[in-house]
C-alpha cells in the first residue's frame, strides 16, 4: 500500500528526514534552522515546530529507538539532544 503526502512548511532546503520509531510521525530538519514534526495519521499535518533549533542550518537529525530523545546537528558544529514529549 502506498501512502503519499506533500506538505510545505520549511522555508529552505530540507537536509534530513527520519521516521519516529512508532511510525506515526516524520521529523525533518532544514536550512531554515527549524526542526518540524509531521503526523502521518493526519495526512502529514505539521504538529510541532522548533523554530530556531540551531543558530545556523540544521544539517542532520536522528531519533533514539528506545528513548524519547531526538539528536540534531548543526553547521555551527554543535550537537543538541532534545526530549520528545
CNS distance restraints for C-alpha pairs under 8 A (distance, minus, plus):
assign (resid   5 and name CA) (resid  43 and name CA) 6.48 0.50 0.50
assign (resid   5 and name CA) (resid  44 and name CA) 6.24 0.50 0.50
assign (resid   6 and name CA) (resid  44 and name CA) 7.42 0.50 0.50
assign (resid   7 and name CA) (resid  44 and name CA) 6.64 0.50 0.50
assign (resid   7 and name CA) (resid  45 and name CA) 7.58 0.50 0.50
assign (resid   9 and name CA) (resid  46 and name CA) 7.85 0.50 0.50
assign (resid  10 and name CA) (resid  14 and name CA) 7.18 0.50 0.50
assign (resid  10 and name CA) (resid  30 and name CA) 6.66 0.50 0.50
assign (resid  10 and name CA) (resid  32 and name CA) 6.56 0.50 0.50
assign (resid  10 and name CA) (resid  34 and name CA) 7.52 0.50 0.50
assign (resid  11 and name CA) (resid  31 and name CA) 7.88 0.50 0.50
assign (resid  11 and name CA) (resid  32 and name CA) 5.65 0.50 0.50
assign (resid  12 and name CA) (resid  30 and name CA) 6.32 0.50 0.50
assign (resid  12 and name CA) (resid  31 and name CA) 5.35 0.50 0.50
assign (resid  12 and name CA) (resid  32 and name CA) 5.14 0.50 0.50
assign (resid  13 and name CA) (resid  30 and name CA) 5.56 0.50 0.50
assign (resid  13 and name CA) (resid  31 and name CA) 5.41 0.50 0.50
assign (resid  13 and name CA) (resid  32 and name CA) 7.33 0.50 0.50
assign (resid  14 and name CA) (resid  28 and name CA) 6.88 0.50 0.50
assign (resid  14 and name CA) (resid  29 and name CA) 5.79 0.50 0.50
assign (resid  14 and name CA) (resid  30 and name CA) 4.21 0.50 0.50
assign (resid  14 and name CA) (resid  31 and name CA) 6.45 0.50 0.50
assign (resid  15 and name CA) (resid  28 and name CA) 7.62 0.50 0.50
assign (resid  15 and name CA) (resid  29 and name CA) 5.74 0.50 0.50
assign (resid  15 and name CA) (resid  30 and name CA) 5.20 0.50 0.50
assign (resid  15 and name CA) (resid  31 and name CA) 6.88 0.50 0.50
assign (resid  15 and name CA) (resid  58 and name CA) 7.25 0.50 0.50
assign (resid  15 and name CA) (resid  59 and name CA) 5.43 0.50 0.50
assign (resid  15 and name CA) (resid  60 and name CA) 6.50 0.50 0.50
assign (resid  16 and name CA) (resid  28 and name CA) 5.63 0.50 0.50
assign (resid  16 and name CA) (resid  29 and name CA) 5.19 0.50 0.50
assign (resid  16 and name CA) (resid  30 and name CA) 7.03 0.50 0.50
assign (resid  16 and name CA) (resid  59 and name CA) 6.57 0.50 0.50
assign (resid  16 and name CA) (resid  60 and name CA) 5.23 0.50 0.50
assign (resid  16 and name CA) (resid  61 and name CA) 6.19 0.50 0.50
assign (resid  17 and name CA) (resid  26 and name CA) 6.89 0.50 0.50
assign (resid  17 and name CA) (resid  27 and name CA) 5.65 0.50 0.50
assign (resid  17 and name CA) (resid  28 and name CA) 4.38 0.50 0.50
assign (resid  17 and name CA) (resid  29 and name CA) 6.52 0.50 0.50
assign (resid  17 and name CA) (resid  61 and name CA) 7.22 0.50 0.50
assign (resid  18 and name CA) (resid  26 and name CA) 5.77 0.50 0.50
assign (resid  18 and name CA) (resid  27 and name CA) 5.36 0.50 0.50
assign (resid  18 and name CA) (resid  28 and name CA) 6.56 0.50 0.50
assign (resid  18 and name CA) (resid  61 and name CA) 7.22 0.50 0.50
assign (resid  18 and name CA) (resid  62 and name CA) 6.45 0.50 0.50
assign (resid  18 and name CA) (resid  63 and name CA) 7.38 0.50 0.50
assign (resid  19 and name CA) (resid  23 and name CA) 6.17 0.50 0.50
assign (resid  19 and name CA) (resid  24 and name CA) 7.86 0.50 0.50
assign (resid  19 and name CA) (resid  25 and name CA) 6.07 0.50 0.50
assign (resid  19 and name CA) (resid  26 and name CA) 4.59 0.50 0.50
assign (resid  19 and name CA) (resid  27 and name CA) 6.29 0.50 0.50
assign (resid  19 and name CA) (resid  63 and name CA) 7.93 0.50 0.50
assign (resid  20 and name CA) (resid  24 and name CA) 6.71 0.50 0.50
assign (resid  20 and name CA) (resid  25 and name CA) 5.29 0.50 0.50
assign (resid  20 and name CA) (resid  26 and name CA) 5.92 0.50 0.50
assign (resid  20 and name CA) (resid  27 and name CA) 7.01 0.50 0.50
assign (resid  20 and name CA) (resid  63 and name CA) 6.54 0.50 0.50
assign (resid  21 and name CA) (resid  63 and name CA) 7.51 0.50 0.50
assign (resid  21 and name CA) (resid  64 and name CA) 7.86 0.50 0.50
assign (resid  21 and name CA) (resid  65 and name CA) 5.76 0.50 0.50
assign (resid  24 and name CA) (resid  39 and name CA) 6.08 0.50 0.50
assign (resid  24 and name CA) (resid  40 and name CA) 5.44 0.50 0.50
assign (resid  24 and name CA) (resid  41 and name CA) 6.32 0.50 0.50
assign (resid  25 and name CA) (resid  37 and name CA) 6.54 0.50 0.50
assign (resid  25 and name CA) (resid  38 and name CA) 5.49 0.50 0.50
assign (resid  25 and name CA) (resid  39 and name CA) 4.71 0.50 0.50
assign (resid  25 and name CA) (resid  40 and name CA) 5.64 0.50 0.50
assign (resid  26 and name CA) (resid  37 and name CA) 5.83 0.50 0.50
assign (resid  26 and name CA) (resid  38 and name CA) 5.15 0.50 0.50
assign (resid  26 and name CA) (resid  39 and name CA) 6.67 0.50 0.50
assign (resid  26 and name CA) (resid  40 and name CA) 7.20 0.50 0.50
assign (resid  27 and name CA) (resid  35 and name CA) 7.02 0.50 0.50
assign (resid  27 and name CA) (resid  36 and name CA) 5.65 0.50 0.50
assign (resid  27 and name CA) (resid  37 and name CA) 4.53 0.50 0.50
assign (resid  27 and name CA) (resid  38 and name CA) 6.26 0.50 0.50
assign (resid  28 and name CA) (resid  35 and name CA) 5.60 0.50 0.50
assign (resid  28 and name CA) (resid  36 and name CA) 5.32 0.50 0.50
assign (resid  28 and name CA) (resid  37 and name CA) 6.57 0.50 0.50
assign (resid  28 and name CA) (resid  61 and name CA) 7.52 0.50 0.50
assign (resid  29 and name CA) (resid  33 and name CA) 7.46 0.50 0.50
assign (resid  29 and name CA) (resid  34 and name CA) 5.97 0.50 0.50
assign (resid  29 and name CA) (resid  35 and name CA) 4.53 0.50 0.50
assign (resid  29 and name CA) (resid  36 and name CA) 6.60 0.50 0.50
assign (resid  29 and name CA) (resid  58 and name CA) 5.73 0.50 0.50
assign (resid  29 and name CA) (resid  59 and name CA) 6.73 0.50 0.50
assign (resid  29 and name CA) (resid  60 and name CA) 6.57 0.50 0.50
assign (resid  29 and name CA) (resid  61 and name CA) 6.67 0.50 0.50
assign (resid  30 and name CA) (resid  34 and name CA) 5.77 0.50 0.50
assign (resid  30 and name CA) (resid  35 and name CA) 6.66 0.50 0.50
assign (resid  30 and name CA) (resid  57 and name CA) 6.48 0.50 0.50
assign (resid  30 and name CA) (resid  58 and name CA) 5.45 0.50 0.50
assign (resid  30 and name CA) (resid  59 and name CA) 6.75 0.50 0.50
assign (resid  31 and name CA) (resid  56 and name CA) 7.44 0.50 0.50
assign (resid  31 and name CA) (resid  57 and name CA) 4.24 0.50 0.50
assign (resid  31 and name CA) (resid  58 and name CA) 5.72 0.50 0.50
assign (resid  31 and name CA) (resid  59 and name CA) 7.14 0.50 0.50
assign (resid  32 and name CA) (resid  57 and name CA) 6.27 0.50 0.50
assign (resid  32 and name CA) (resid  58 and name CA) 7.63 0.50 0.50
assign (resid  33 and name CA) (resid  51 and name CA) 6.71 0.50 0.50
assign (resid  33 and name CA) (resid  52 and name CA) 5.30 0.50 0.50
assign (resid  33 and name CA) (resid  53 and name CA) 5.83 0.50 0.50
assign (resid  33 and name CA) (resid  54 and name CA) 5.60 0.50 0.50
assign (resid  33 and name CA) (resid  55 and name CA) 6.77 0.50 0.50
assign (resid  33 and name CA) (resid  56 and name CA) 5.88 0.50 0.50
assign (resid  33 and name CA) (resid  57 and name CA) 4.86 0.50 0.50
assign (resid  33 and name CA) (resid  58 and name CA) 5.34 0.50 0.50
assign (resid  34 and name CA) (resid  49 and name CA) 6.89 0.50 0.50
assign (resid  34 and name CA) (resid  50 and name CA) 5.39 0.50 0.50
assign (resid  34 and name CA) (resid  51 and name CA) 4.65 0.50 0.50
assign (resid  34 and name CA) (resid  52 and name CA) 5.39 0.50 0.50
assign (resid  34 and name CA) (resid  53 and name CA) 5.38 0.50 0.50
assign (resid  34 and name CA) (resid  54 and name CA) 7.38 0.50 0.50
assign (resid  34 and name CA) (resid  58 and name CA) 6.86 0.50 0.50
assign (resid  35 and name CA) (resid  49 and name CA) 5.84 0.50 0.50
assign (resid  35 and name CA) (resid  50 and name CA) 5.13 0.50 0.50
assign (resid  35 and name CA) (resid  51 and name CA) 6.82 0.50 0.50
assign (resid  35 and name CA) (resid  53 and name CA) 6.45 0.50 0.50
assign (resid  35 and name CA) (resid  58 and name CA) 7.65 0.50 0.50
assign (resid  36 and name CA) (resid  46 and name CA) 6.94 0.50 0.50
assign (resid  36 and name CA) (resid  47 and name CA) 7.75 0.50 0.50
assign (resid  36 and name CA) (resid  48 and name CA) 5.76 0.50 0.50
assign (resid  36 and name CA) (resid  49 and name CA) 4.47 0.50 0.50
assign (resid  36 and name CA) (resid  50 and name CA) 6.35 0.50 0.50
assign (resid  37 and name CA) (resid  46 and name CA) 5.79 0.50 0.50
assign (resid  37 and name CA) (resid  47 and name CA) 5.75 0.50 0.50
assign (resid  37 and name CA) (resid  48 and name CA) 5.05 0.50 0.50
assign (resid  37 and name CA) (resid  49 and name CA) 6.36 0.50 0.50
assign (resid  38 and name CA) (resid  44 and name CA) 5.12 0.50 0.50
assign (resid  38 and name CA) (resid  45 and name CA) 5.38 0.50 0.50
assign (resid  38 and name CA) (resid  46 and name CA) 4.41 0.50 0.50
assign (resid  38 and name CA) (resid  47 and name CA) 5.77 0.50 0.50
assign (resid  38 and name CA) (resid  48 and name CA) 7.32 0.50 0.50
assign (resid  39 and name CA) (resid  43 and name CA) 6.78 0.50 0.50
assign (resid  39 and name CA) (resid  44 and name CA) 4.95 0.50 0.50
assign (resid  39 and name CA) (resid  45 and name CA) 5.40 0.50 0.50
assign (resid  39 and name CA) (resid  46 and name CA) 6.37 0.50 0.50
assign (resid  39 and name CA) (resid  47 and name CA) 6.41 0.50 0.50
assign (resid  40 and name CA) (resid  44 and name CA) 4.63 0.50 0.50
assign (resid  40 and name CA) (resid  45 and name CA) 7.15 0.50 0.50
assign (resid  53 and name CA) (resid  58 and name CA) 7.39 0.50 0.50
assign (resid  54 and name CA) (resid  58 and name CA) 6.20 0.50 0.50
assign (resid  54 and name CA) (resid  74 and name CA) 6.16 0.50 0.50
assign (resid  54 and name CA) (resid  76 and name CA) 7.96 0.50 0.50
assign (resid  55 and name CA) (resid  74 and name CA) 7.88 0.50 0.50
assign (resid  55 and name CA) (resid  76 and name CA) 7.19 0.50 0.50
assign (resid  56 and name CA) (resid  74 and name CA) 6.47 0.50 0.50
assign (resid  56 and name CA) (resid  75 and name CA) 5.90 0.50 0.50
assign (resid  56 and name CA) (resid  76 and name CA) 6.12 0.50 0.50
assign (resid  57 and name CA) (resid  74 and name CA) 5.70 0.50 0.50
assign (resid  57 and name CA) (resid  75 and name CA) 5.50 0.50 0.50
assign (resid  57 and name CA) (resid  76 and name CA) 7.79 0.50 0.50
assign (resid  58 and name CA) (resid  72 and name CA) 7.03 0.50 0.50
assign (resid  58 and name CA) (resid  73 and name CA) 5.98 0.50 0.50
assign (resid  58 and name CA) (resid  74 and name CA) 4.39 0.50 0.50
assign (resid  58 and name CA) (resid  75 and name CA) 6.45 0.50 0.50
assign (resid  59 and name CA) (resid  72 and name CA) 7.62 0.50 0.50
assign (resid  59 and name CA) (resid  73 and name CA) 5.75 0.50 0.50
assign (resid  59 and name CA) (resid  74 and name CA) 5.22 0.50 0.50
assign (resid  59 and name CA) (resid  75 and name CA) 6.34 0.50 0.50
assign (resid  60 and name CA) (resid  72 and name CA) 5.58 0.50 0.50
assign (resid  60 and name CA) (resid  73 and name CA) 5.09 0.50 0.50
assign (resid  60 and name CA) (resid  74 and name CA) 6.96 0.50 0.50
assign (resid  61 and name CA) (resid  70 and name CA) 7.03 0.50 0.50
assign (resid  61 and name CA) (resid  71 and name CA) 5.50 0.50 0.50
assign (resid  61 and name CA) (resid  72 and name CA) 4.31 0.50 0.50
assign (resid  61 and name CA) (resid  73 and name CA) 6.37 0.50 0.50
assign (resid  62 and name CA) (resid  70 and name CA) 5.84 0.50 0.50
assign (resid  62 and name CA) (resid  71 and name CA) 5.32 0.50 0.50
assign (resid  62 and name CA) (resid  72 and name CA) 6.63 0.50 0.50
assign (resid  63 and name CA) (resid  68 and name CA) 7.87 0.50 0.50
assign (resid  63 and name CA) (resid  69 and name CA) 6.05 0.50 0.50
assign (resid  63 and name CA) (resid  70 and name CA) 4.57 0.50 0.50
assign (resid  63 and name CA) (resid  71 and name CA) 6.32 0.50 0.50
assign (resid  64 and name CA) (resid  68 and name CA) 6.71 0.50 0.50
assign (resid  64 and name CA) (resid  69 and name CA) 5.59 0.50 0.50
assign (resid  64 and name CA) (resid  70 and name CA) 6.39 0.50 0.50
assign (resid  64 and name CA) (resid  71 and name CA) 7.98 0.50 0.50
assign (resid  68 and name CA) (resid  83 and name CA) 5.95 0.50 0.50
assign (resid  68 and name CA) (resid  84 and name CA) 5.09 0.50 0.50
assign (resid  68 and name CA) (resid  85 and name CA) 7.20 0.50 0.50
assign (resid  69 and name CA) (resid  81 and name CA) 6.70 0.50 0.50
assign (resid  69 and name CA) (resid  82 and name CA) 5.58 0.50 0.50
assign (resid  69 and name CA) (resid  83 and name CA) 4.72 0.50 0.50
assign (resid  69 and name CA) (resid  84 and name CA) 5.45 0.50 0.50
assign (resid  70 and name CA) (resid  81 and name CA) 5.73 0.50 0.50
assign (resid  70 and name CA) (resid  82 and name CA) 4.98 0.50 0.50
assign (resid  70 and name CA) (resid  83 and name CA) 6.39 0.50 0.50
assign (resid  70 and name CA) (resid  84 and name CA) 6.65 0.50 0.50
assign (resid  71 and name CA) (resid  79 and name CA) 6.99 0.50 0.50
assign (resid  71 and name CA) (resid  80 and name CA) 5.67 0.50 0.50
assign (resid  71 and name CA) (resid  81 and name CA) 4.46 0.50 0.50
assign (resid  71 and name CA) (resid  82 and name CA) 6.15 0.50 0.50
assign (resid  72 and name CA) (resid  79 and name CA) 5.65 0.50 0.50
assign (resid  72 and name CA) (resid  80 and name CA) 5.26 0.50 0.50
assign (resid  72 and name CA) (resid  81 and name CA) 6.47 0.50 0.50
assign (resid  72 and name CA) (resid  82 and name CA) 7.96 0.50 0.50
assign (resid  73 and name CA) (resid  77 and name CA) 7.04 0.50 0.50
assign (resid  73 and name CA) (resid  78 and name CA) 5.89 0.50 0.50
assign (resid  73 and name CA) (resid  79 and name CA) 4.50 0.50 0.50
assign (resid  73 and name CA) (resid  80 and name CA) 6.45 0.50 0.50
assign (resid  74 and name CA) (resid  78 and name CA) 5.56 0.50 0.50
assign (resid  74 and name CA) (resid  79 and name CA) 6.54 0.50 0.50
